[in-house]
Amino acid sequence: MKYLVVDMDRVLNECEAGRAALSSLKAFRGRVQEQRQELLQSVRRASNHNRKEAQKALREFDASQQELLLKRKAALQDALEKQALDIVQQLAAERGVQTVLHKQAVIVGAEDADCTDEILTRLNNHQ
């Protein structure tokens, strides 16, 4: 049986779209940190009476931004995985292969079965 092997982690982390997604998430985190610092300053400036409300607002902000960050990350990753999987399927069809394995699932395999570099090239050219 002929098969292909792909290191999907490498594909997702090294392709141009993956790097752009990570950069976008990093910028988002930076904006959130700036907003958080402003809220933190308001907590520090708040009187004892208002401090509990300000602390509650900070906790709610942290929770909502964490949830938003996780959703953004998942959406970016899902879109990128879909693109990569489409290319993996195309390559498998071109080579007449029915089985594609994640590289980390392979203990022993033929060197020429690894198509990660080709997937990266196609994914970068696809965008």
C-alpha positions as CSV (number, residue, x, y, z in Angstrom):
1,M,0.0,0.0,0.0
2,K,1.3,3.4,-0.9
3,Y,0.9,6.3,1.5
4,L,1.9,9.9,2.1
5,V,3.1,11.5,5.4
6,V,2.5,15.1,6.3
7,D,3.7,17.0,9.4
8,M,0.5,19.1,9.8
9,D,1.9,21.0,12.8
10,R,4.8,22.2,10.6
11,V,2.5,23.1,7.8
12,L,0.3,25.2,10.0
13,N,3.2,26.9,11.8
14,E,5.5,27.5,8.8
15,C,3.1,28.5,6.0
16,E,2.7,32.2,5.3
17,A,-1.0,32.2,6.3
18,G,0.0,30.5,9.6
19,R,2.6,33.1,10.3
20,A,0.1,35.9,9.4
21,A,-2.5,34.4,11.7
22,L,0.0,34.2,14.6
23,S,0.9,37.8,13.9
24,S,-2.7,38.8,13.9
25,L,-3.3,37.0,17.2
26,K,-0.2,38.7,18.7
27,A,-1.5,42.1,17.7
28,F,-4.9,41.4,19.2
29,R,-3.3,40.3,22.4
30,G,-1.3,43.5,22.5
31,R,-4.5,45.6,22.1
32,V,-6.2,43.6,24.8
33,Q,-3.2,44.1,27.1
34,E,-3.4,47.9,26.6
35,Q,-7.1,47.9,27.4
36,R,-6.5,45.7,30.4
37,Q,-3.8,48.1,31.7
38,E,-6.3,51.0,31.4
39,L,-8.9,49.0,33.4
40,L,-6.2,48.0,36.0
41,Q,-5.3,51.7,36.4
42,S,-9.0,52.5,37.1
43,V,-9.1,49.7,39.7
44,R,-6.1,51.3,41.4
45,R,-7.6,54.7,41.3
46,A,-11.0,53.6,42.5
47,S,-12.1,54.4,46.0
48,N,-12.6,51.5,48.4
49,H,-16.3,51.6,47.7
50,N,-15.9,51.4,44.0
51,R,-12.9,49.1,43.9
52,K,-14.9,45.8,44.1
53,E,-17.0,46.9,41.1
54,A,-13.9,47.9,39.2
55,Q,-12.2,44.5,40.1
56,K,-15.4,42.7,38.9
57,A,-15.3,44.6,35.6
58,L,-11.6,43.6,35.2
59,R,-12.4,39.9,35.8
60,E,-15.3,40.1,33.3
61,F,-13.1,41.8,30.8
62,D,-10.4,39.2,31.2
63,A,-12.9,36.3,30.8
64,S,-14.6,37.8,27.7
65,Q,-11.3,38.7,26.0
66,Q,-9.9,35.2,26.7
67,E,-13.0,33.7,25.1
68,L,-12.8,36.0,22.1
69,L,-9.1,35.2,21.7
70,L,-9.8,31.4,21.7
71,K,-12.6,31.9,19.2
72,R,-10.4,33.9,16.9
73,K,-7.6,31.4,17.2
74,A,-9.9,28.5,16.4
75,A,-11.5,30.2,13.4
76,L,-8.1,31.1,11.9
77,Q,-6.8,27.5,12.6
78,D,-9.9,25.9,11.1
79,A,-9.7,28.0,7.9
80,L,-6.0,27.2,7.5
81,E,-6.5,23.5,8.2
82,K,-9.2,23.4,5.6
83,Q,-6.9,25.0,3.0
84,A,-4.1,22.6,3.9
85,L,-6.4,19.5,3.8
86,D,-7.7,20.5,0.4
87,I,-4.1,20.6,-0.9
88,V,-3.3,17.3,0.8
89,Q,-6.3,15.7,-0.9
90,Q,-5.3,17.1,-4.3
91,L,-1.7,15.8,-3.9
92,A,-3.0,12.4,-2.7
93,A,-5.3,12.2,-5.8
94,E,-2.4,13.2,-8.1
95,R,-0.2,10.5,-6.7
96,G,-2.9,7.8,-6.6
97,V,-2.6,7.5,-2.8
98,Q,-5.6,6.7,-0.6
99,T,-3.9,7.0,2.8
100,V,-2.3,10.1,4.2
101,L,-0.8,9.9,7.7
102,H,0.2,12.5,10.2
103,K,3.9,12.3,10.6
104,Q,3.8,11.9,14.3
105,A,1.7,8.7,13.9
106,V,4.4,7.1,11.8
107,I,7.1,5.1,13.6
108,V,8.9,3.8,10.6
109,G,8.3,5.0,7.1
110,A,9.9,5.7,3.7
111,E,11.6,9.1,3.4
112,D,10.0,9.8,0.1
113,A,6.5,9.4,1.6
114,D,6.9,12.8,3.5
115,C,5.2,15.5,1.4
116,T,5.3,18.3,4.0
117,D,7.6,20.5,1.9
118,E,5.4,20.2,-1.1
119,I,2.2,20.9,0.9
120,L,3.9,24.1,2.3
121,T,5.0,25.2,-1.2
122,R,1.5,24.7,-2.6
123,L,-0.2,26.3,0.3
124,N,2.0,29.4,0.1
125,N,1.4,29.6,-3.7
126,H,-2.3,29.1,-3.2
127,Q,-2.8,32.3,-1.2
